[in-house]
Amino acid sequence: MRNSFQEQMLKLGLVDKKKVKEARSEQHQNRKSSAQNRRKKGDRLSAAEENALLLKKAADKKKARDQQLNRERDARLQKRAERAQIRQLIEQHKLAKDENGVPYRFNVSGKIHRIFVDSTIAEQLGSGTLGIVEMVGTAGQFEVIPKDIVERIRATDKRVFTALVCASSSPGAKDEDDPYAEYIVPDDLVW
């Protein structure tokens, strides 16, 4: 029951069969040549080529994601190894604390903490030959260790709390702009 425009024109007698046939073949040629032109220009790929391209893109995306996940995993393992190394350094080099000794106070993020040590260790802490470090993985547990170990820990991980008194280059050196330069601070001051 298909009644195309060409057939309607033929029934009315406005065109003959030869002209209808020529018009159909011309339309067919136009469609065929435009499809060939699109393939030549690369606008349209075959289904196999499209699938291969999609598979390659998916494989590249998966490879990039796997590499990113591997980098993140390696970073976590590196961080864990550094923390274990710091903990081991602290455990091996910590000095004994004396619960009946003198309190040594120090500042941690605006809060004053104290540990009890004997008087010789307190003097060494004050002079800068010993330092204080917070145990990795425990909040509020501090240990006294030698200065070189404190510096190694600082070089490994800057986020670990370390307290080290920096002694001035010359003990008698005075700052010219210091408004309290004329006041003498006793060496045995414990706060």
Backbone as JSON, one array per atom type, in Angstrom:
{
  "sequence": "MRNSFQEQMLKLGLVDKKKVKEARSEQHQNRKSSAQNRRKKGDRLSAAEENALLLKKAADKKKARDQQLNRERDARLQKRAERAQIRQLIEQHKLAKDENGVPYRFNVSGKIHRIFVDSTIAEQLGSGTLGIVEMVGTAGQFEVIPKDIVERIRATDKRVFTALVCASSSPGAKDEDDPYAEYIVPDDLVW",
  "N": [[0.82, -1.18, 0.0], [2.11, 1.05, -0.31], [2.48, 4.29, -1.29], [4.25, 6.25, -2.85], [5.5, 9.55, -3.48], [6.49, 9.7, -6.05], [5.12, 7.6, -7.33], [2.52, 8.54, -7.15], [2.68, 10.77, -8.82], [3.15, 9.45, -11.18], [0.71, 8.05, -11.56], [-1.03, 10.14, -11.95], [-0.14, 10.98, -14.34], [1.71, 12.88, -14.83], [4.42, 12.4, -15.0], [6.58, 10.02, -16.72], [7.37, 6.44, -16.7], [10.07, 6.07, -17.22], [11.33, 8.46, -16.39], [10.79, 8.34, -13.62], [12.25, 6.08, -12.9], [14.86, 6.95, -13.48], [15.1, 9.04, -11.6], [14.96, 7.6, -9.22], [17.29, 6.0, -9.4], [19.2, 8.0, -9.41], [18.86, 9.13, -6.85], [19.61, 6.92, -5.34], [22.31, 6.67, -6.09], [23.3, 9.07, -5.08], [22.97, 8.68, -2.28], [24.64, 6.48, -1.91], [27.2, 7.48, -2.71], [27.56, 9.52, -0.81], [27.76, 8.04, 1.55], [30.1, 6.61, 1.04], [31.92, 8.72, 0.92], [31.87, 9.61, 3.57], [33.06, 7.43, 4.86], [35.59, 7.51, 3.75], [36.58, 9.92, 4.71], [36.87, 9.34, 7.33], [34.94, 9.71, 9.21], [33.18, 7.79, 9.99], [33.63, 4.72, 11.49], [34.22, 1.21, 11.13], [32.38, -1.38, 12.84], [34.04, -3.24, 14.11], [36.44, -1.82, 14.22], [35.67, 0.3, 15.86], [35.08, -1.1, 18.25], [37.63, -2.14, 18.86], [39.0, 0.23, 19.29], [37.61, 1.26, 21.5], [38.18, -0.77, 23.37], [40.94, -0.43, 23.61], [41.08, 2.16, 24.69], [39.79, 1.69, 27.15], [41.56, -0.15, 28.29], [43.86, 1.44, 28.53], [42.92, 3.35, 30.34], [42.43, 1.74, 32.57], [45.02, 0.86, 33.1], [46.3, 3.27, 33.79], [44.86, 3.92, 36.1], [45.51, 1.72, 37.73], [48.26, 2.17, 38.02], [48.2, 4.57, 39.47], [46.96, 3.68, 41.84], [48.93, 1.9, 42.71], [51.04, 3.69, 43.21], [49.93, 5.12, 45.36], [49.66, 3.06, 47.26], [52.35, 2.35, 47.6], [53.27, 4.74, 48.72], [51.88, 4.74, 51.16], [53.02, 2.44, 52.33], [55.69, 3.28, 52.5], [55.44, 5.41, 54.29], [54.57, 4.02, 56.56], [56.83, 2.44, 57.03], [58.73, 4.44, 57.63], [57.63, 5.48, 60.0], [57.87, 3.23, 61.64], [60.64, 3.02, 61.72], [61.3, 5.41, 63.06], [60.08, 4.93, 65.52], [61.6, 2.74, 66.37], [64.15, 3.95, 66.57], [63.67, 5.72, 68.7], [63.02, 3.91, 70.77], [65.45, 2.53, 71.04], [67.29, 4.51, 71.82], [66.31, 5.96, 73.96], [66.44, 7.68, 77.08], [66.5, 6.95, 80.58], [63.75, 7.91, 82.57], [63.11, 9.72, 85.58], [60.88, 9.38, 88.0], [60.87, 10.56, 90.46], [62.45, 12.72, 90.18], [63.46, 16.0, 89.02], [61.01, 18.23, 87.66], [60.75, 18.76, 84.19], [59.72, 21.16, 82.05], [57.96, 21.75, 79.0], [56.8, 23.12, 75.88], [54.06, 22.2, 73.92], [52.43, 22.77, 71.14], [51.23, 25.08, 72.26], [50.43, 24.13, 74.71], [51.53, 23.32, 77.92], [53.66, 20.76, 78.84], [55.06, 18.26, 81.03], [57.88, 16.38, 82.1], [59.48, 14.08, 84.28], [62.76, 14.06, 85.24], [66.19, 13.23, 86.11], [68.51, 15.56, 87.65], [70.88, 15.96, 86.13], [70.17, 15.2, 83.54], [68.19, 17.1, 83.11], [69.74, 19.43, 83.02], [71.23, 18.87, 80.71], [69.17, 18.81, 78.85], [68.46, 21.48, 78.93], [70.77, 22.66, 77.94], [70.86, 21.77, 75.35], [72.0, 19.4, 74.47], [70.55, 17.14, 74.74], [67.29, 16.01, 73.69], [63.67, 16.14, 73.38], [61.18, 13.92, 72.37], [58.06, 12.95, 70.94], [56.49, 9.87, 71.34], [55.84, 7.79, 68.58], [52.63, 7.17, 67.45], [51.48, 7.23, 69.93], [49.75, 9.41, 71.96], [50.89, 12.03, 73.89], [52.94, 10.69, 75.2], [56.17, 11.09, 76.02], [59.67, 11.02, 75.3], [63.11, 11.16, 76.3], [65.91, 11.79, 74.37], [69.15, 11.58, 72.69], [70.66, 14.48, 71.04], [71.53, 14.15, 68.31], [69.95, 12.03, 67.44], [67.42, 13.16, 67.64], [67.62, 15.06, 65.62], [67.9, 13.37, 63.4], [65.37, 12.19, 63.42], [63.78, 14.43, 62.93], [64.62, 14.97, 60.32], [63.64, 12.75, 59.01], [60.8, 12.69, 59.44], [58.88, 15.45, 59.61], [56.54, 15.94, 60.94], [56.47, 14.7, 63.39], [56.53, 15.42, 66.82], [59.18, 17.2, 68.15], [61.37, 18.42, 70.61], [63.93, 20.6, 71.06], [66.46, 22.34, 72.53], [67.99, 25.14, 71.24], [71.12, 26.09, 71.55], [72.75, 29.22, 71.89], [75.3, 30.64, 69.74], [77.46, 31.85, 71.09], [77.82, 31.97, 74.57], [77.77, 34.41, 75.95], [76.65, 36.21, 74.21], [74.7, 39.0, 73.26], [71.59, 40.4, 72.34], [71.12, 43.35, 70.57], [68.7, 44.73, 70.36], [67.18, 43.8, 72.43], [64.89, 44.38, 74.91], [65.05, 43.51, 77.52], [67.65, 43.12, 78.18], [69.24, 44.17, 80.2], [68.38, 42.91, 82.46], [69.13, 40.19, 84.49], [68.91, 36.73, 84.04], [68.57, 33.99, 86.09], [70.56, 30.95, 85.97], [69.58, 28.64, 87.09], [66.86, 28.69, 87.0], [63.73, 27.31, 87.23], [60.75, 26.67, 85.77]],
  "CA": [[0.0, 0.0, 0.0], [3.01, 2.18, -0.31], [2.14, 5.19, -2.38], [5.23, 7.33, -2.76], [5.23, 10.74, -4.26], [6.78, 9.39, -7.47], [4.03, 6.78, -7.86], [1.37, 9.42, -7.29], [2.91, 11.57, -10.02], [3.0, 8.55, -12.31], [-0.71, 7.79, -11.72], [-1.67, 11.34, -12.48], [0.31, 11.16, -15.7], [2.59, 14.04, -14.94], [5.74, 11.89, -15.39], [6.5, 8.65, -17.24], [8.12, 5.45, -15.94], [11.5, 6.26, -17.46], [11.78, 9.56, -15.52], [10.73, 7.85, -12.24], [13.38, 5.17, -12.73], [16.07, 7.77, -13.45], [15.12, 9.76, -10.33], [15.3, 6.61, -8.17], [18.71, 5.62, -9.52], [19.98, 9.18, -9.02], [18.81, 9.2, -5.39], [20.41, 5.81, -4.83], [23.71, 7.02, -6.31], [23.64, 10.12, -4.12], [23.12, 8.06, -0.96], [25.82, 5.61, -1.95], [28.42, 8.3, -2.77], [27.74, 10.24, 0.46], [28.22, 7.05, 2.53], [31.51, 6.33, 0.72], [32.69, 9.9, 1.29], [32.01, 9.62, 5.03], [34.04, 6.41, 5.23], [36.91, 7.97, 3.32], [36.99, 11.0, 5.6], [37.13, 8.8, 8.65], [33.87, 10.06, 10.13], [32.49, 6.59, 10.42], [34.49, 3.55, 11.55], [33.47, -0.03, 11.16], [32.06, -1.82, 14.2], [35.22, -3.89, 14.67], [37.41, -0.78, 14.53], [35.15, 1.01, 17.03], [35.27, -1.97, 19.42], [39.06, -2.19, 19.16], [39.36, 1.53, 19.85], [37.04, 1.32, 22.85], [38.95, -1.67, 24.22], [42.25, 0.19, 23.85], [40.86, 3.26, 25.63], [39.49, 1.11, 28.45], [42.81, -0.74, 28.82], [44.73, 2.56, 28.93], [42.33, 3.95, 31.54], [42.66, 0.79, 33.66], [46.46, 0.87, 33.38], [46.59, 4.52, 34.5], [44.28, 3.8, 37.44], [46.34, 0.77, 38.48], [49.52, 2.84, 38.36], [47.89, 5.52, 40.54], [46.73, 2.91, 43.06], [50.24, 1.39, 43.14], [51.79, 4.8, 43.81], [49.33, 5.41, 46.67], [50.0, 1.95, 48.15], [53.77, 2.5, 47.91], [53.42, 5.88, 49.63], [51.43, 4.28, 52.48], [54.04, 1.52, 52.86], [56.86, 4.09, 52.84], [55.1, 6.15, 55.51], [54.55, 3.05, 57.65], [58.22, 2.07, 57.3], [59.36, 5.58, 58.3], [57.13, 5.54, 61.37], [58.48, 2.12, 62.37], [62.05, 3.38, 61.92], [61.32, 6.43, 64.11], [59.75, 4.26, 66.79], [62.76, 1.94, 66.74], [65.19, 4.87, 67.02], [63.3, 6.22, 70.02], [63.13, 2.81, 71.73], [66.86, 2.17, 71.24], [68.11, 5.58, 72.35], [65.66, 6.74, 75.02], [67.1, 7.7, 78.38], [65.58, 6.64, 81.67], [63.12, 9.03, 83.28], [63.11, 9.55, 87.03], [59.6, 9.9, 88.49], [61.13, 11.32, 91.68], [63.39, 13.76, 89.83], [62.96, 17.36, 88.83], [60.13, 18.34, 86.49], [61.24, 19.57, 83.07], [58.52, 21.58, 81.34], [58.16, 22.15, 77.61], [55.58, 23.56, 75.22], [53.61, 21.42, 72.76], [51.28, 23.41, 70.5], [50.59, 26.01, 73.17], [50.1, 23.48, 75.97], [52.76, 22.99, 78.64], [53.76, 19.39, 79.35], [56.24, 18.08, 81.87], [58.39, 15.04, 82.36], [60.36, 14.07, 85.43], [64.08, 13.51, 84.92], [67.15, 13.64, 87.15], [69.03, 16.92, 87.45], [71.88, 16.02, 85.04], [69.44, 15.17, 82.27], [67.52, 18.4, 82.98], [70.77, 20.37, 82.58], [71.56, 18.56, 79.32], [68.04, 19.28, 78.04], [68.55, 22.93, 78.87], [71.91, 23.07, 77.13], [70.64, 21.38, 73.96], [72.66, 18.14, 74.1], [69.48, 16.14, 74.7], [66.03, 16.53, 73.19], [62.45, 15.42, 73.74], [60.4, 13.52, 71.2], [56.82, 12.25, 71.27], [56.47, 8.51, 70.78], [54.98, 7.66, 67.4], [51.45, 6.34, 67.67], [50.92, 7.45, 71.26], [49.6, 10.84, 72.24], [51.24, 12.44, 75.24], [54.06, 9.95, 75.78], [57.39, 11.75, 75.57], [60.92, 10.37, 75.68], [64.33, 11.97, 76.2], [66.89, 11.11, 73.52], [70.26, 12.46, 72.32], [70.41, 15.51, 70.03], [71.7, 13.65, 66.94], [68.78, 11.2, 67.11], [66.32, 14.11, 67.42], [67.82, 15.64, 64.28], [67.58, 12.32, 62.41], [63.91, 12.04, 63.39], [63.27, 15.62, 62.24], [64.91, 14.82, 58.89], [62.78, 11.69, 58.47], [59.39, 13.09, 59.45], [58.77, 16.74, 60.27], [55.3, 16.02, 61.69], [56.67, 14.17, 64.73], [56.92, 16.48, 67.73], [60.51, 17.14, 68.75], [61.76, 19.64, 71.32], [65.38, 20.65, 71.2], [66.89, 23.7, 72.84], [69.08, 25.57, 70.39], [72.03, 26.95, 72.31], [73.29, 30.29, 71.06], [76.66, 30.37, 69.32], [78.35, 32.23, 72.2], [76.95, 32.11, 75.73], [77.66, 35.79, 76.4], [76.14, 37.06, 73.13], [73.47, 39.71, 73.61], [70.89, 41.05, 71.24], [71.11, 44.81, 70.76], [67.33, 45.22, 70.45], [66.5, 43.12, 73.52], [64.55, 45.34, 75.96], [65.33, 42.93, 78.83], [69.07, 42.77, 78.21], [69.86, 44.59, 81.45], [67.93, 42.03, 83.54], [69.85, 38.92, 84.5], [68.07, 35.57, 84.29], [69.42, 32.97, 86.73], [70.7, 29.7, 85.22], [68.87, 27.55, 87.75], [65.44, 29.0, 86.99], [62.86, 26.2, 86.83], [59.4, 27.21, 85.69]],
  "C": [[0.87, 1.26, 0.0], [2.71, 3.04, -1.54], [3.06, 6.39, -2.29], [4.83, 8.48, -3.66], [5.45, 10.47, -5.76], [5.65, 8.56, -8.09], [2.76, 7.61, -8.06], [1.48, 10.27, -8.55], [2.71, 10.73, -11.27], [1.52, 8.27, -12.59], [-1.43, 8.98, -12.31], [-1.24, 11.62, -13.92], [1.22, 12.35, -15.89], [4.01, 13.63, -15.34], [5.56, 10.51, -15.96], [7.42, 7.74, -16.43], [9.62, 5.65, -16.07], [12.05, 7.35, -16.53], [11.78, 9.12, -14.05], [11.93, 6.96, -11.95], [14.69, 5.95, -12.63], [16.2, 8.51, -12.11], [15.51, 8.83, -9.18], [16.78, 6.24, -8.22], [19.61, 6.8, -9.11], [20.0, 9.32, -7.49], [19.68, 8.11, -4.76], [21.9, 6.11, -4.95], [24.17, 8.09, -5.31], [23.86, 9.56, -2.72], [24.38, 7.23, -0.87], [27.11, 6.42, -1.92], [28.64, 9.05, -1.45], [28.22, 9.28, 1.55], [29.7, 6.73, 2.3], [32.4, 7.51, 1.14], [32.91, 9.96, 2.81], [33.05, 8.6, 5.47], [35.45, 6.85, 4.87], [37.43, 9.06, 4.25], [37.29, 10.5, 7.01], [36.06, 9.16, 9.66], [33.23, 8.82, 10.74], [33.44, 5.41, 10.35], [33.63, 2.3, 11.54], [33.27, -0.46, 12.62], [33.27, -2.47, 14.85], [36.28, -2.86, 15.07], [36.99, 0.01, 15.77], [35.37, 0.2, 18.3], [36.74, -2.03, 19.84], [39.51, -0.88, 19.81], [38.84, 1.68, 21.28], [37.8, 0.43, 23.82], [40.3, -1.07, 24.58], [42.11, 1.33, 24.86], [40.6, 2.73, 27.04], [40.74, 0.51, 29.09], [43.76, 0.36, 29.29], [44.24, 3.2, 30.23], [42.59, 3.05, 32.76], [44.13, 0.79, 34.07], [46.83, 2.13, 34.18], [46.05, 4.46, 35.93], [45.09, 2.84, 38.3], [47.66, 1.39, 38.9], [49.3, 3.83, 39.51], [47.69, 4.79, 41.86], [48.05, 2.34, 43.6], [51.07, 2.49, 43.79], [51.25, 5.13, 45.2], [49.7, 4.33, 47.67], [51.48, 2.04, 48.55], [54.02, 3.64, 48.88], [52.99, 5.49, 51.04], [52.46, 3.35, 53.12], [55.29, 2.28, 53.28], [56.63, 4.84, 54.15], [55.12, 5.21, 56.71], [55.97, 2.63, 58.03], [58.96, 3.18, 58.02], [58.92, 5.67, 59.75], [57.73, 4.42, 62.22], [59.95, 2.41, 62.67], [62.18, 4.41, 63.04], [61.06, 5.79, 65.47], [60.94, 3.43, 67.28], [63.91, 2.82, 67.24], [64.91, 5.36, 68.43], [63.49, 5.13, 71.07], [64.59, 2.48, 72.04], [67.64, 3.24, 71.99], [67.47, 6.36, 73.5], [66.44, 6.6, 76.33], [66.06, 7.5, 79.47], [65.05, 7.92, 82.31], [63.1, 8.7, 84.76], [61.83, 10.19, 87.57], [59.77, 10.73, 89.76], [62.09, 12.48, 91.41], [62.75, 15.12, 89.7], [62.05, 17.41, 87.61], [60.79, 19.23, 85.42], [60.01, 19.88, 82.21], [58.88, 22.04, 79.94], [56.81, 22.39, 76.97], [55.3, 22.68, 74.0], [52.34, 22.07, 72.24], [50.51, 24.29, 71.48], [50.2, 25.41, 74.51], [51.41, 23.05, 76.64], [52.66, 21.57, 79.19], [54.98, 19.31, 80.25], [56.58, 16.6, 81.94], [59.33, 15.15, 83.54], [61.65, 13.35, 85.05], [65.03, 13.89, 86.05], [67.81, 14.95, 86.74], [70.05, 17.0, 86.32], [71.2, 16.0, 83.67], [68.72, 16.49, 82.05], [68.51, 19.45, 82.49], [71.12, 20.14, 81.11], [70.41, 18.95, 78.39], [68.1, 20.79, 77.87], [69.69, 23.42, 77.99], [71.76, 22.67, 75.66], [71.35, 20.12, 73.55], [71.68, 16.97, 74.08], [68.21, 16.81, 74.19], [64.87, 15.66, 73.62], [61.7, 15.12, 72.46], [59.15, 12.78, 71.68], [56.84, 10.89, 70.59], [55.46, 8.45, 69.64], [53.82, 6.73, 67.75], [50.84, 6.48, 69.05], [50.87, 8.94, 71.51], [49.98, 11.1, 73.68], [52.34, 11.63, 75.89], [55.35, 10.49, 75.18], [58.6, 11.01, 76.1], [62.07, 11.34, 75.49], [65.35, 11.17, 75.42], [68.01, 12.09, 73.16], [69.92, 13.37, 71.13], [70.51, 14.98, 68.61], [70.53, 12.77, 66.51], [67.56, 12.09, 66.86], [66.42, 14.7, 66.01], [67.53, 14.62, 63.18], [66.08, 12.13, 62.29], [63.29, 13.22, 62.67], [63.49, 15.5, 60.74], [63.99, 13.78, 58.25], [61.33, 12.13, 58.36], [59.24, 14.37, 60.26], [57.5, 16.85, 61.11], [55.43, 15.47, 63.11], [57.15, 15.3, 65.63], [58.31, 16.22, 68.28], [60.79, 18.48, 69.42], [63.26, 19.59, 71.54], [65.76, 22.1, 71.43], [68.07, 24.02, 71.95], [69.94, 26.54, 71.19], [72.6, 28.01, 71.38], [74.77, 30.02, 70.8], [77.67, 30.76, 70.39], [77.48, 32.53, 73.42], [76.79, 33.55, 76.19], [77.09, 36.72, 75.36], [74.83, 37.7, 73.54], [72.9, 40.38, 72.37], [70.8, 42.54, 71.54], [69.7, 45.35, 70.98], [66.55, 44.61, 71.6], [66.18, 44.12, 74.63], [64.86, 44.82, 77.37], [66.79, 42.55, 78.98], [69.71, 43.14, 79.54], [69.44, 43.73, 82.65], [68.63, 40.69, 83.41], [68.88, 37.8, 84.85], [68.95, 34.5, 84.91], [69.42, 31.67, 85.93], [69.87, 28.58, 85.82], [67.36, 27.79, 87.82], [64.65, 27.8, 86.45], [61.44, 26.74, 86.83], [58.37, 26.12, 85.59]]
}
